[in-house]
Amino acid sequence: MNIPLFEIYNDEEDVKLISEQIASGKFWAVGSKVDEFEQKIADYIGTKYALTLNSGTSALHAALLAHGIGKNDEVIVPSFTFIATANSPLFVGAKPVFADIEEETCGLNPESVEDKITKDTKAIIPVHYGGCPCKIKELKDIAEDKDLILIEDAAEAFGASIDGKNICTFGDSNILSFCQNKIITTGEGGAVVTDSLEIFEKLKLIRSHGRLESGDYFSTVGLFDYIDLGFNWRMSNLTATLGISQIAKADKIIQMRKDNVNYLSKRIGEETDEVEIPSVPNGYNHVYQLFSVFANKRDELIDYLSANGISSKIYFDPVHKSEFYKNQLKYSDVLPVTDRIYEKTITLPMFPTLTTEQMDYMAETIGKFYK
């Protein structure tokens, strides 16, 4: 059996809508589908505004620019994350400062964050690891008390919530990713969601060359003015069309993931007690973009699974120990919980269409390894 780490959930509606847009022979770059997708994102999350971009990384970069983060500013981030979270402050000339995580959600530890705040701290970027909300309420309290900007990195957590309140509604601005392995996907893509009209208007300039837009650039005969420096970070109309189709089935996709996690967790528990399935705090809605567990002999298990046709991966190598941060930027942080979590974390295959047969095989193979 060959089980990949993920498979993209798609159906006939995805094919139908994207085919119709292609067949139209127009509006492949910009068009009404972008506006429609943005409105659907804002409605789903519960924010006033959503602005799409070409990636989650661009969304982070744009959000920091829109909030005026720049040279000599410090931004507190986790090290247990995809490197874009830490790199985004560098993009704008600021300094990423690593705080430790806590074990319950693998998100930023509010106490560690408080310890890292200095007179130069301007923002906090917490990550909702793997689709599990972090201690965002506590982090929001800190941000408000210290007058700091809070930007939720919810690249892996579309649809997650705490006590019924959606992730991406706690921060000043918040980012999503629609990369191919995410809950819903447009292949590549991202978004910033916010309740601030001022930030929304700045983001529109940032993503499109600083151009003051008053219509479709490609079909309007009038002149457009450029009033600021910006980038070419737009999402295409084709991509947004796929997003519209995907977001319509987001709740279905999330439920399929959760059902599979429940089944696979039970089966692994029946086979061995050497693998710990992290519990989810009460009131937290985990959407399981990643199914990460804690395993003894983690590295040996990865090799054994690979030899038996089962993909697995370590999400994530600590950023502060990467070549770039450790040897070029000379970071030497001591983050004991981050190190401890990293040493035992393994991410197993998880996607909506995993079959019972595949999950039984995964659990039995894990059991055989420890036996």
Contacts in CASP RR format, 6 or more apart in sequence:
PFRMAT RR
TARGET T0000
AUTHOR 0000-0000-0000
METHOD contacts of the structure
MODEL  1
MNIPLFEIYNDEEDVKLISEQIASGKFWAVGSKVDEFEQKIADYIGTKYA
LTLNSGTSALHAALLAHGIGKNDEVIVPSFTFIATANSPLFVGAKPVFAD
IEEETCGLNPESVEDKITKDTKAIIPVHYGGCPCKIKELKDIAEDKDLIL
IEDAAEAFGASIDGKNICTFGDSNILSFCQNKIITTGEGGAVVTDSLEIF
EKLKLIRSHGRLESGDYFSTVGLFDYIDLGFNWRMSNLTATLGISQIAKA
DKIIQMRKDNVNYLSKRIGEETDEVEIPSVPNGYNHVYQLFSVFANKRDE
LIDYLSANGISSKIYFDPVHKSEFYKNQLKYSDVLPVTDRIYEKTITLPM
FPTLTTEQMDYMAETIGKFYK
1 308 0 8 1.000
1 309 0 8 1.000
1 310 0 8 1.000
1 357 0 8 1.000
1 358 0 8 1.000
1 361 0 8 1.000
2 309 0 8 1.000
3 309 0 8 1.000
3 310 0 8 1.000
3 311 0 8 1.000
3 349 0 8 1.000
3 354 0 8 1.000
3 358 0 8 1.000
3 361 0 8 1.000
3 362 0 8 1.000
4 311 0 8 1.000
4 349 0 8 1.000
5 181 0 8 1.000
5 311 0 8 1.000
5 312 0 8 1.000
5 313 0 8 1.000
5 347 0 8 1.000
5 349 0 8 1.000
6 180 0 8 1.000
6 181 0 8 1.000
6 349 0 8 1.000
6 350 0 8 1.000
6 351 0 8 1.000
7 351 0 8 1.000
7 353 0 8 1.000
8 180 0 8 1.000
8 181 0 8 1.000
8 185 0 8 1.000
8 187 0 8 1.000
8 351 0 8 1.000
9 249 0 8 1.000
9 253 0 8 1.000
9 256 0 8 1.000
9 351 0 8 1.000
9 352 0 8 1.000
9 353 0 8 1.000
11 249 0 8 1.000
13 245 0 8 1.000
13 248 0 8 1.000
13 249 0 8 1.000
14 242 0 8 1.000
14 245 0 8 1.000
14 246 0 8 1.000
16 245 0 8 1.000
17 241 0 8 1.000
17 242 0 8 1.000
17 244 0 8 1.000
17 245 0 8 1.000
18 238 0 8 1.000
18 241 0 8 1.000
18 242 0 8 1.000
18 245 0 8 1.000
20 241 0 8 1.000
21 27 0 8 1.000
21 28 0 8 1.000
21 33 0 8 1.000
21 237 0 8 1.000
21 238 0 8 1.000
21 241 0 8 1.000
22 28 0 8 1.000
22 238 0 8 1.000
27 33 0 8 1.000
27 216 0 8 1.000
27 237 0 8 1.000
28 236 0 8 1.000
28 237 0 8 1.000
28 238 0 8 1.000
29 218 0 8 1.000
29 234 0 8 1.000
29 236 0 8 1.000
29 237 0 8 1.000
30 216 0 8 1.000
30 217 0 8 1.000
30 218 0 8 1.000
30 234 0 8 1.000
30 236 0 8 1.000
30 237 0 8 1.000
31 216 0 8 1.000
31 237 0 8 1.000
31 240 0 8 1.000
32 237 0 8 1.000
33 237 0 8 1.000
33 238 0 8 1.000
33 240 0 8 1.000
33 241 0 8 1.000
33 244 0 8 1.000
34 52 0 8 1.000
34 234 0 8 1.000
34 235 0 8 1.000
34 236 0 8 1.000
34 237 0 8 1.000
34 240 0 8 1.000
36 240 0 8 1.000
36 244 0 8 1.000
37 52 0 8 1.000
37 235 0 8 1.000
37 240 0 8 1.000
37 241 0 8 1.000
37 243 0 8 1.000
37 244 0 8 1.000
37 247 0 8 1.000
38 49 0 8 1.000
38 50 0 8 1.000
38 51 0 8 1.000
38 52 0 8 1.000
38 191 0 8 1.000
38 240 0 8 1.000
39 50 0 8 1.000
40 244 0 8 1.000
40 247 0 8 1.000
41 50 0 8 1.000
41 52 0 8 1.000
41 176 0 8 1.000
41 191 0 8 1.000
41 193 0 8 1.000
41 247 0 8 1.000
42 48 0 8 1.000
42 49 0 8 1.000
42 50 0 8 1.000
42 193 0 8 1.000
44 159 0 8 1.000
44 166 0 8 1.000
44 247 0 8 1.000
44 250 0 8 1.000
45 159 0 8 1.000
45 166 0 8 1.000
45 168 0 8 1.000
45 169 0 8 1.000
45 174 0 8 1.000
45 193 0 8 1.000
46 166 0 8 1.000
46 169 0 8 1.000
46 193 0 8 1.000
47 168 0 8 1.000
47 169 0 8 1.000
47 174 0 8 1.000
47 193 0 8 1.000
47 194 0 8 1.000
47 195 0 8 1.000
48 194 0 8 1.000
48 195 0 8 1.000
48 196 0 8 1.000
48 197 0 8 1.000
48 200 0 8 1.000
49 193 0 8 1.000
49 194 0 8 1.000
49 195 0 8 1.000
49 196 0 8 1.000
49 197 0 8 1.000
49 199 0 8 1.000
49 200 0 8 1.000
50 191 0 8 1.000
50 192 0 8 1.000
50 193 0 8 1.000
51 62 0 8 1.000
51 191 0 8 1.000
51 192 0 8 1.000
51 193 0 8 1.000
51 200 0 8 1.000
51 203 0 8 1.000
51 204 0 8 1.000
51 207 0 8 1.000
52 189 0 8 1.000
52 190 0 8 1.000
52 191 0 8 1.000
52 234 0 8 1.000
52 235 0 8 1.000
52 240 0 8 1.000
53 59 0 8 1.000
53 62 0 8 1.000
53 189 0 8 1.000
53 190 0 8 1.000
53 191 0 8 1.000
53 192 0 8 1.000
53 207 0 8 1.000
53 233 0 8 1.000
53 234 0 8 1.000
53 235 0 8 1.000
54 188 0 8 1.000
54 189 0 8 1.000
54 190 0 8 1.000
54 233 0 8 1.000
54 234 0 8 1.000
54 235 0 8 1.000
55 177 0 8 1.000
55 179 0 8 1.000
55 188 0 8 1.000
55 189 0 8 1.000
55 190 0 8 1.000
55 233 0 8 1.000
56 84 0 8 1.000
56 155 0 8 1.000
56 175 0 8 1.000
56 176 0 8 1.000
56 177 0 8 1.000
56 178 0 8 1.000
56 179 0 8 1.000
56 189 0 8 1.000
56 190 0 8 1.000
56 191 0 8 1.000
57 84 0 8 1.000
57 87 0 8 1.000
57 88 0 8 1.000
58 189 0 8 1.000
58 190 0 8 1.000
58 207 0 8 1.000
58 231 0 8 1.000
58 233 0 8 1.000
59 175 0 8 1.000
59 176 0 8 1.000
59 177 0 8 1.000
59 190 0 8 1.000
59 191 0 8 1.000
59 192 0 8 1.000
60 84 0 8 1.000
60 85 0 8 1.000
60 88 0 8 1.000
60 125 0 8 1.000
60 151 0 8 1.000
60 153 0 8 1.000
60 175 0 8 1.000
61 88 0 8 1.000
61 91 0 8 1.000
61 92 0 8 1.000
61 231 0 8 1.000
61 233 0 8 1.000
62 192 0 8 1.000
62 203 0 8 1.000
62 206 0 8 1.000
62 207 0 8 1.000
62 231 0 8 1.000
62 233 0 8 1.000
63 88 0 8 1.000
63 151 0 8 1.000
63 173 0 8 1.000
63 174 0 8 1.000
63 175 0 8 1.000
63 192 0 8 1.000
63 199 0 8 1.000
63 203 0 8 1.000
64 70 0 8 1.000
64 75 0 8 1.000
64 88 0 8 1.000
64 89 0 8 1.000
64 91 0 8 1.000
64 92 0 8 1.000
64 94 0 8 1.000
64 123 0 8 1.000
64 151 0 8 1.000
65 92 0 8 1.000
65 202 0 8 1.000
65 206 0 8 1.000
66 173 0 8 1.000
66 192 0 8 1.000
66 199 0 8 1.000
66 202 0 8 1.000
66 203 0 8 1.000
66 206 0 8 1.000
67 123 0 8 1.000
67 149 0 8 1.000
67 151 0 8 1.000
67 172 0 8 1.000
67 173 0 8 1.000
67 199 0 8 1.000
68 92 0 8 1.000
69 75 0 8 1.000
69 89 0 8 1.000
69 92 0 8 1.000
69 94 0 8 1.000
69 122 0 8 1.000
69 123 0 8 1.000
69 149 0 8 1.000
70 92 0 8 1.000
70 93 0 8 1.000
70 94 0 8 1.000
70 122 0 8 1.000
71 93 0 8 1.000
71 94 0 8 1.000
72 94 0 8 1.000
72 95 0 8 1.000
72 120 0 8 1.000
73 89 0 8 1.000
73 93 0 8 1.000
73 94 0 8 1.000
73 95 0 8 1.000
73 120 0 8 1.000
73 121 0 8 1.000
73 122 0 8 1.000
73 123 0 8 1.000
74 89 0 8 1.000
74 94 0 8 1.000
74 95 0 8 1.000
74 96 0 8 1.000
74 97 0 8 1.000
74 118 0 8 1.000
74 120 0 8 1.000
74 121 0 8 1.000
74 122 0 8 1.000
75 88 0 8 1.000
75 89 0 8 1.000
75 94 0 8 1.000
75 95 0 8 1.000
75 96 0 8 1.000
75 97 0 8 1.000
75 121 0 8 1.000
75 122 0 8 1.000
75 123 0 8 1.000
75 124 0 8 1.000
75 125 0 8 1.000
76 96 0 8 1.000
76 97 0 8 1.000
76 98 0 8 1.000
76 99 0 8 1.000
76 108 0 8 1.000
76 113 0 8 1.000
76 116 0 8 1.000
76 117 0 8 1.000
76 121 0 8 1.000
76 123 0 8 1.000
76 124 0 8 1.000
76 125 0 8 1.000
77 85 0 8 1.000
77 86 0 8 1.000
77 89 0 8 1.000
77 96 0 8 1.000
77 97 0 8 1.000
77 98 0 8 1.000
77 99 0 8 1.000
77 108 0 8 1.000
77 124 0 8 1.000
77 125 0 8 1.000
77 127 0 8 1.000
77 319 0 8 1.000
78 85 0 8 1.000
78 98 0 8 1.000
78 99 0 8 1.000
78 100 0 8 1.000
78 101 0 8 1.000
78 107 0 8 1.000
78 108 0 8 1.000
78 126 0 8 1.000
78 127 0 8 1.000
78 129 0 8 1.000
78 338 0 8 1.000
79 86 0 8 1.000
79 98 0 8 1.000
79 101 0 8 1.000
79 318 0 8 1.000
79 319 0 8 1.000
79 320 0 8 1.000
79 321 0 8 1.000
79 333 0 8 1.000
79 335 0 8 1.000
79 338 0 8 1.000
80 101 0 8 1.000
80 106 0 8 1.000
80 107 0 8 1.000
80 127 0 8 1.000
80 129 0 8 1.000
80 316 0 8 1.000
80 318 0 8 1.000
80 319 0 8 1.000
80 338 0 8 1.000
80 341 0 8 1.000
80 342 0 8 1.000
81 127 0 8 1.000
81 129 0 8 1.000
81 153 0 8 1.000
81 316 0 8 1.000
81 319 0 8 1.000
82 155 0 8 1.000
82 316 0 8 1.000
83 316 0 8 1.000
83 319 0 8 1.000
83 322 0 8 1.000
84 155 0 8 1.000
85 125 0 8 1.000
85 127 0 8 1.000
85 153 0 8 1.000
85 319 0 8 1.000
86 96 0 8 1.000
86 98 0 8 1.000
86 319 0 8 1.000
86 320 0 8 1.000
86 325 0 8 1.000
87 96 0 8 1.000
88 96 0 8 1.000
88 125 0 8 1.000
89 95 0 8 1.000
89 96 0 8 1.000
89 123 0 8 1.000
89 125 0 8 1.000
90 96 0 8 1.000
94 122 0 8 1.000
95 120 0 8 1.000
97 116 0 8 1.000
97 121 0 8 1.000
98 116 0 8 1.000
98 319 0 8 1.000
98 320 0 8 1.000
98 331 0 8 1.000
98 333 0 8 1.000
98 335 0 8 1.000
98 338 0 8 1.000
99 108 0 8 1.000
99 109 0 8 1.000
99 112 0 8 1.000
99 113 0 8 1.000
99 115 0 8 1.000
99 116 0 8 1.000
99 335 0 8 1.000
100 108 0 8 1.000
100 109 0 8 1.000
100 112 0 8 1.000
100 335 0 8 1.000
100 336 0 8 1.000
100 337 0 8 1.000
100 338 0 8 1.000
101 107 0 8 1.000
101 108 0 8 1.000
101 109 0 8 1.000
101 112 0 8 1.000
101 129 0 8 1.000
101 335 0 8 1.000
101 337 0 8 1.000
101 338 0 8 1.000
101 341 0 8 1.000
102 108 0 8 1.000
102 109 0 8 1.000
102 110 0 8 1.000
102 112 0 8 1.000
102 135 0 8 1.000
102 337 0 8 1.000
103 337 0 8 1.000
103 340 0 8 1.000
103 341 0 8 1.000
104 135 0 8 1.000
104 278 0 8 1.000
104 279 0 8 1.000
104 281 0 8 1.000
105 129 0 8 1.000
105 132 0 8 1.000
105 133 0 8 1.000
105 134 0 8 1.000
105 135 0 8 1.000
105 281 0 8 1.000
105 284 0 8 1.000
106 129 0 8 1.000
106 130 0 8 1.000
106 132 0 8 1.000
106 134 0 8 1.000
106 278 0 8 1.000
106 292 0 8 1.000
106 341 0 8 1.000
106 345 0 8 1.000
107 126 0 8 1.000
107 127 0 8 1.000
107 128 0 8 1.000
107 129 0 8 1.000
107 134 0 8 1.000
107 135 0 8 1.000
108 124 0 8 1.000
108 126 0 8 1.000
108 127 0 8 1.000
108 134 0 8 1.000
108 135 0 8 1.000
108 139 0 8 1.000
109 135 0 8 1.000
109 337 0 8 1.000
110 135 0 8 1.000
110 138 0 8 1.000
110 139 0 8 1.000
110 141 0 8 1.000
110 142 0 8 1.000
113 124 0 8 1.000
113 139 0 8 1.000
113 142 0 8 1.000
114 142 0 8 1.000
117 142 0 8 1.000
117 146 0 8 1.000
117 148 0 8 1.000
121 146 0 8 1.000
121 148 0 8 1.000
122 148 0 8 1.000
122 149 0 8 1.000
123 148 0 8 1.000
123 149 0 8 1.000
123 150 0 8 1.000
123 151 0 8 1.000
124 139 0 8 1.000
124 142 0 8 1.000
124 143 0 8 1.000
124 148 0 8 1.000
124 149 0 8 1.000
124 150 0 8 1.000
124 151 0 8 1.000
125 151 0 8 1.000
125 152 0 8 1.000
125 153 0 8 1.000
126 134 0 8 1.000
126 135 0 8 1.000
126 136 0 8 1.000
126 139 0 8 1.000
126 150 0 8 1.000
126 152 0 8 1.000
126 153 0 8 1.000
127 134 0 8 1.000
127 153 0 8 1.000
127 155 0 8 1.000
127 156 0 8 1.000
128 134 0 8 1.000
128 136 0 8 1.000
128 152 0 8 1.000
128 153 0 8 1.000
128 154 0 8 1.000
128 156 0 8 1.000
128 157 0 8 1.000
128 160 0 8 1.000
128 167 0 8 1.000
129 156 0 8 1.000
129 290 0 8 1.000
129 292 0 8 1.000
130 156 0 8 1.000
130 157 0 8 1.000
130 288 0 8 1.000
130 289 0 8 1.000
130 290 0 8 1.000
130 292 0 8 1.000
130 315 0 8 1.000
131 156 0 8 1.000
131 157 0 8 1.000
131 160 0 8 1.000
131 183 0 8 1.000
131 286 0 8 1.000
131 287 0 8 1.000
131 288 0 8 1.000
131 289 0 8 1.000
131 290 0 8 1.000
132 157 0 8 1.000
132 160 0 8 1.000
132 278 0 8 1.000
132 280 0 8 1.000
132 284 0 8 1.000
132 286 0 8 1.000
133 157 0 8 1.000
133 160 0 8 1.000
133 161 0 8 1.000
133 162 0 8 1.000
133 167 0 8 1.000
133 284 0 8 1.000
133 285 0 8 1.000
133 286 0 8 1.000
136 152 0 8 1.000
136 162 0 8 1.000
136 167 0 8 1.000
136 170 0 8 1.000
136 171 0 8 1.000
137 162 0 8 1.000
137 170 0 8 1.000
139 150 0 8 1.000
139 170 0 8 1.000
140 150 0 8 1.000
140 170 0 8 1.000
140 171 0 8 1.000
142 148 0 8 1.000
143 149 0 8 1.000
143 150 0 8 1.000
143 171 0 8 1.000
149 172 0 8 1.000
149 173 0 8 1.000
150 170 0 8 1.000
150 171 0 8 1.000
150 172 0 8 1.000
151 171 0 8 1.000
151 172 0 8 1.000
151 173 0 8 1.000
151 174 0 8 1.000
151 175 0 8 1.000
152 167 0 8 1.000
152 168 0 8 1.000
152 170 0 8 1.000
152 171 0 8 1.000
152 174 0 8 1.000
152 175 0 8 1.000
153 174 0 8 1.000
153 175 0 8 1.000
154 160 0 8 1.000
154 167 0 8 1.000
154 168 0 8 1.000
154 174 0 8 1.000
154 175 0 8 1.000
154 176 0 8 1.000
155 175 0 8 1.000
155 176 0 8 1.000
155 177 0 8 1.000
155 179 0 8 1.000
155 182 0 8 1.000
156 177 0 8 1.000
156 182 0 8 1.000
156 183 0 8 1.000
156 289 0 8 1.000
156 290 0 8 1.000
157 167 0 8 1.000
157 168 0 8 1.000
157 183 0 8 1.000
157 287 0 8 1.000
157 289 0 8 1.000
158 176 0 8 1.000
158 182 0 8 1.000
158 183 0 8 1.000
158 184 0 8 1.000
158 250 0 8 1.000
158 287 0 8 1.000
158 289 0 8 1.000
159 166 0 8 1.000
159 167 0 8 1.000
159 183 0 8 1.000
159 250 0 8 1.000
159 254 0 8 1.000
159 285 0 8 1.000
159 287 0 8 1.000
160 166 0 8 1.000
160 167 0 8 1.000
160 284 0 8 1.000
160 285 0 8 1.000
160 286 0 8 1.000
160 287 0 8 1.000
161 167 0 8 1.000
161 284 0 8 1.000
161 285 0 8 1.000
162 283 0 8 1.000
162 284 0 8 1.000
162 285 0 8 1.000
163 283 0 8 1.000
164 283 0 8 1.000
164 285 0 8 1.000
167 174 0 8 1.000
168 174 0 8 1.000
168 176 0 8 1.000
168 193 0 8 1.000
172 194 0 8 1.000
172 196 0 8 1.000
172 199 0 8 1.000
173 192 0 8 1.000
173 193 0 8 1.000
173 194 0 8 1.000
173 196 0 8 1.000
173 199 0 8 1.000
174 192 0 8 1.000
174 193 0 8 1.000
174 194 0 8 1.000
175 190 0 8 1.000
175 191 0 8 1.000
175 192 0 8 1.000
175 193 0 8 1.000
176 190 0 8 1.000
176 191 0 8 1.000
176 192 0 8 1.000
176 193 0 8 1.000
177 189 0 8 1.000
177 190 0 8 1.000
178 184 0 8 1.000
178 185 0 8 1.000
178 186 0 8 1.000
178 187 0 8 1.000
178 188 0 8 1.000
178 189 0 8 1.000
178 190 0 8 1.000
178 191 0 8 1.000
178 243 0 8 1.000
178 246 0 8 1.000
179 185 0 8 1.000
179 187 0 8 1.000
179 188 0 8 1.000
179 189 0 8 1.000
179 190 0 8 1.000
180 187 0 8 1.000
180 188 0 8 1.000
181 289 0 8 1.000
182 289 0 8 1.000
183 250 0 8 1.000
183 253 0 8 1.000
183 254 0 8 1.000
183 257 0 8 1.000
183 287 0 8 1.000
183 289 0 8 1.000
184 243 0 8 1.000
184 246 0 8 1.000
184 247 0 8 1.000
184 249 0 8 1.000
184 250 0 8 1.000
184 253 0 8 1.000
185 242 0 8 1.000
185 243 0 8 1.000
185 246 0 8 1.000
186 235 0 8 1.000
186 239 0 8 1.000
186 240 0 8 1.000
186 242 0 8 1.000
186 243 0 8 1.000
186 246 0 8 1.000
187 239 0 8 1.000
187 242 0 8 1.000
188 239 0 8 1.000
189 235 0 8 1.000
189 239 0 8 1.000
190 235 0 8 1.000
192 199 0 8 1.000
192 203 0 8 1.000
194 200 0 8 1.000
194 203 0 8 1.000
204 213 0 8 1.000
205 211 0 8 1.000
205 212 0 8 1.000
205 227 0 8 1.000
205 228 0 8 1.000
205 230 0 8 1.000
206 228 0 8 1.000
206 230 0 8 1.000
206 231 0 8 1.000
206 233 0 8 1.000
207 230 0 8 1.000
207 231 0 8 1.000
207 232 0 8 1.000
207 233 0 8 1.000
207 234 0 8 1.000
208 230 0 8 1.000
208 231 0 8 1.000
208 232 0 8 1.000
208 233 0 8 1.000
208 234 0 8 1.000
209 226 0 8 1.000
209 230 0 8 1.000
209 231 0 8 1.000
209 232 0 8 1.000
210 226 0 8 1.000
210 227 0 8 1.000
210 228 0 8 1.000
210 229 0 8 1.000
210 230 0 8 1.000
211 217 0 8 1.000
211 224 0 8 1.000
211 225 0 8 1.000
211 226 0 8 1.000
211 227 0 8 1.000
212 224 0 8 1.000
212 225 0 8 1.000
212 226 0 8 1.000
212 227 0 8 1.000
213 224 0 8 1.000
214 220 0 8 1.000
214 224 0 8 1.000
217 224 0 8 1.000
246 253 0 8 1.000
252 352 0 8 1.000
253 352 0 8 1.000
254 287 0 8 1.000
254 288 0 8 1.000
256 352 0 8 1.000
256 353 0 8 1.000
257 287 0 8 1.000
257 288 0 8 1.000
257 289 0 8 1.000
257 350 0 8 1.000
257 351 0 8 1.000
257 352 0 8 1.000
258 286 0 8 1.000
258 287 0 8 1.000
258 288 0 8 1.000
260 350 0 8 1.000
260 351 0 8 1.000
260 352 0 8 1.000
260 354 0 8 1.000
260 359 0 8 1.000
261 288 0 8 1.000
261 291 0 8 1.000
261 350 0 8 1.000
263 356 0 8 1.000
263 359 0 8 1.000
264 291 0 8 1.000
264 348 0 8 1.000
264 350 0 8 1.000
264 354 0 8 1.000
264 359 0 8 1.000
264 362 0 8 1.000
264 363 0 8 1.000
265 277 0 8 1.000
267 359 0 8 1.000
267 360 0 8 1.000
267 362 0 8 1.000
267 363 0 8 1.000
268 275 0 8 1.000
268 277 0 8 1.000
268 293 0 8 1.000
268 362 0 8 1.000
268 363 0 8 1.000
268 366 0 8 1.000
268 367 0 8 1.000
269 275 0 8 1.000
269 277 0 8 1.000
269 363 0 8 1.000
270 363 0 8 1.000
271 363 0 8 1.000
271 364 0 8 1.000
271 366 0 8 1.000
271 367 0 8 1.000
271 370 0 8 1.000
272 366 0 8 1.000
272 367 0 8 1.000
272 370 0 8 1.000
272 371 0 8 1.000
274 295 0 8 1.000
274 296 0 8 1.000
274 297 0 8 1.000
274 370 0 8 1.000
275 293 0 8 1.000
275 294 0 8 1.000
275 295 0 8 1.000
275 296 0 8 1.000
275 366 0 8 1.000
275 370 0 8 1.000
276 293 0 8 1.000
276 294 0 8 1.000
276 295 0 8 1.000
277 293 0 8 1.000
278 292 0 8 1.000
278 293 0 8 1.000
278 294 0 8 1.000
280 286 0 8 1.000
288 350 0 8 1.000
290 315 0 8 1.000
290 347 0 8 1.000
290 350 0 8 1.000
291 347 0 8 1.000
291 348 0 8 1.000
291 349 0 8 1.000
291 350 0 8 1.000
292 315 0 8 1.000
292 345 0 8 1.000
292 346 0 8 1.000
292 347 0 8 1.000
292 348 0 8 1.000
293 345 0 8 1.000
293 346 0 8 1.000
293 347 0 8 1.000
293 348 0 8 1.000
294 341 0 8 1.000
294 344 0 8 1.000
294 345 0 8 1.000
294 346 0 8 1.000
295 301 0 8 1.000
295 344 0 8 1.000
295 345 0 8 1.000
295 346 0 8 1.000
296 344 0 8 1.000
296 370 0 8 1.000
297 369 0 8 1.000
297 370 0 8 1.000
298 314 0 8 1.000
298 343 0 8 1.000
298 344 0 8 1.000
298 345 0 8 1.000
298 346 0 8 1.000
300 369 0 8 1.000
301 312 0 8 1.000
301 346 0 8 1.000
301 366 0 8 1.000
301 369 0 8 1.000
302 312 0 8 1.000
302 313 0 8 1.000
302 314 0 8 1.000
302 346 0 8 1.000
304 365 0 8 1.000
304 369 0 8 1.000
305 311 0 8 1.000
305 312 0 8 1.000
305 362 0 8 1.000
305 365 0 8 1.000
305 366 0 8 1.000
305 369 0 8 1.000
306 312 0 8 1.000
308 365 0 8 1.000
310 348 0 8 1.000
310 349 0 8 1.000
310 361 0 8 1.000
310 362 0 8 1.000
310 365 0 8 1.000
311 349 0 8 1.000
312 346 0 8 1.000
312 347 0 8 1.000
312 348 0 8 1.000
312 349 0 8 1.000
313 346 0 8 1.000
313 347 0 8 1.000
314 342 0 8 1.000
314 345 0 8 1.000
314 346 0 8 1.000
314 347 0 8 1.000
315 345 0 8 1.000
315 347 0 8 1.000
316 342 0 8 1.000
317 342 0 8 1.000
318 335 0 8 1.000
318 338 0 8 1.000
318 339 0 8 1.000
318 342 0 8 1.000
319 325 0 8 1.000
320 326 0 8 1.000
320 331 0 8 1.000
320 333 0 8 1.000
320 335 0 8 1.000
320 338 0 8 1.000
325 331 0 8 1.000
326 332 0 8 1.000
348 362 0 8 1.000
349 358 0 8 1.000
349 362 0 8 1.000
END
